[in-house]
Amino acid sequence: MTFNFRRNWWKLLGLVLVFYSIIAGFLIKVPDLPVIHESIRNLFFHVVMWFTMMVLFIISLVNSIRFLLKFNMWNDLIASEAVNTGLFFGMLGIVTGMEWATFTWGTPWTNDPQLNGAAVTILAYFAYLVLRRSIDEDSKRGRIAAVYNIFAFVMLVVFIGILPRLATSSLHPATGGNPSTVATMQPVMRLVFYPAIVGWILTSIWILQLRIRYIRLKYRYDNPE
């Protein structure tokens, strides 16, 4: 099997950017900021995982809405697998965040609005997977799961995007009145941060494609469109 560059160039680009961001993330000179010091390098990994998760959950949301409009089971499949893939990156985001918190705050978890909101959101999407497994009939499962998926995304926006910024105090940047690390990022760090976002998002979409292809082969599932 030959590699079709015209069709798959973005996959190669994703891998190149991921490897570049990992290597450069550990090697570039970063500012010696108070408290966080060298742990600022986790910005290239922890924050990027959340960006990637958000993109996958948006893909899932769009396909859930499309399913409710057309009742096309193909959209239900994409929505489900996008949540599965998004949860993988969400868990990576939590693990890298806990590692960062251990070095910065001395504990992997604190009573912080951003952390608690992330935990609630992840649990809400795990409940989506449990809900799907509890319903046998395909069409009914797709309808109920799609409605719940919209609800879960609203929870994500509220618990990660809105409530932490309304909190009076928070240890996280860009919340509780703290300045955003991304907004104050030095130019040399942007040369790693933004390629990392693009690279991991492209790679995650590739992983999503592979998951969908696996389901199609396992269950002989064809795209009805």
N, C-alpha and C positions, 0 to 999 in steps of 0.2 A: 504494500500500500504506500503510495507516494504522498508527500505533503503538498497539498494544493495551497500555494502561498496566497493566491488571489482571494480565496475564500477564508483562509485561516490566519491571515497576517495579524489580526488583532490578538489571537491567542499567543503568538510568538512575542508580540509587543508586551502583552500582560506579563509573561514570564520574565522578559528582560527587565521590565520596570520593577518587578518584585525583587529579583536578585540584586538589582542596582540599589534599591531602597534599603535592603537588608545590609548589604556590604557598606554602603555609604552611611547608613544610620549608625553603625558602630565605629566608623573611622573618621567622620568629619569632626571638626572642632566645634563644640557647642558652648554657648555662654555659661559661665559659672554663676547661676542664679542662686539666691538664698534658699535654703531648705532643700530644694529638689536637686541641685547640683547636676551630676552626670545622669541622674535618672530622667532628665528631660528627654533623653533619647527614646524613651518609651512612647513619646508622642508619635513617633513614626510607626508604631505598632498598635498600641492601645486605641488611640483615637481613630486610626484608619480602619480598624476592625468594626467600629460602630458605624462609620460611613458606609462600609460595605454591607453591613447588616441592613441599614436603612434602605439602600438601593434594592436589595432582594425583597424586603417586605413591601416596598412600593410596587415591585413587579407582581408580587402575590396579590396585593390589593387590586391592582388594575385588572388582573385576570379573574378575580372573584367578582368584580363588578361586571365584567364582560360575560361571565357565566350567568349571572342573574338576568342579563339582558337577552342572551341567546340560548341559554341552557346547553352550551356546547361542552361536553365532558373533557375536551382537550384543554379548555381554559381551567377547569377544576384541577386537572393533573398538574399544570404549570403552577397554579397557585399553591398547591400542596407541596410540591418539590421546592418551590422558592422559599417557603417557610422552613422546610427541613434544612436547606442550605443556609438560610439566614440565621437560624438558631445555632448552627455550627460556628459561624463567625461571631454571633452574639456571645457565646460561651468563651470563645477566644478573647473577646473584649473584656469580659468579666475577669478571666484568669490573669490577663496582662495588667488589668487595672488593680487587682488585688496584690500583684507583685509590686507594682508601683507604689501602692498605698503602704505596703509593709516598710519600704525604704524611706518613704516621705513622712508618714504619720506614725510609724511604729506599730501599726496593726493592719491586717488585710481588709478589715471592714469596720466602718464607723457609722453612727446614726446620721448619715448625710442624705439630704433630699435626692441628690443625683444617684447615689448608690441604691437607695431604697426604690426609687423610680425605675431604675434599670432592672432590679430584681423582680418587681411586680410585672414589668413588661415581658420579661423572659418567661415568667410563669404563665402569663396569659397566652403566649404563643405555644407553650407546651400543652396547655389545656386545649388549644385548637387541635393538636395532633391526637390527644386522648378522645376528644369529641368525634373526630373522624373514625377512629377505630371502634367506637361504640355504636355506629350506624351501619347496617349491612347493605341496604338498598342504595345503589349508586346515585340516582338522581336526588333522592331525599338527602343523602349525605352531602352532596354537592351544594344544595340550596342552603341547608342549615350551616354548613361550614363557611360558605361565602358570607352569609350575614354576620356570623361570629367574627370572621376575619376583618370585616369592616369595623366592627366594634373594637377588636384588638388593636387595630392601627390607630383608632382614635385614642385609646388608652396610651399607646406609645407616644403620641404627640403631647398628650396632657402630662404624663408622668416623667417624660424625658425632656420635652421641649418647653413646657409652660410652667409647671409647678416649681421646679428647681430655680427658675429665674425670678419667681415671686417670693421665694424664701428670704427671710431676713438675714440668714447666715448660712454659709456653705463653705466647705473646704475646696470645692471644685472651682477651677477657673470659669469665667463667663456665667457664674451663678452666684446668688447671694451678694451681689454687688462687687464681686471680684472681677478684675479685668480678664479678657479672653487671652489664653496663651497663643491661639492661632493669630489673633489680631496683632499681637505684639511680637510675633515671631520674627527673628532676624532673617535677612535675605538668604543666607547660606542654608538655613534650615528649610526654607521654602523649596529649595532645589531638591530636597529629599522628600519632604512631606507631600507635595502635590503629585509627583510621580508615583509615590507609594499608594495614594488614593486611587489613581487611574489604574495602576498595575493590579492591585488587589481586587478592584471591581471587575476588571476584565477577566481575571482568573476565576473569580466567583461565578461569573456568568458561564464560563467554560465548564466549571464543575456542575452548575445547574443543567446545562445541556447534556452532560454525561449521565446525570441522574435520570433525566427524562428519557434518554435513549435506552438506559438500562431497563426502566419500567416498560417501555414499548417492546423490548425484546423478551422480557420475562413473561409478560401477559399478552403478547401479540396485540398490543394496543396501537391502533392507527389513528392518525389525525383525520377527523371526519371533514375538515374543511377542504 
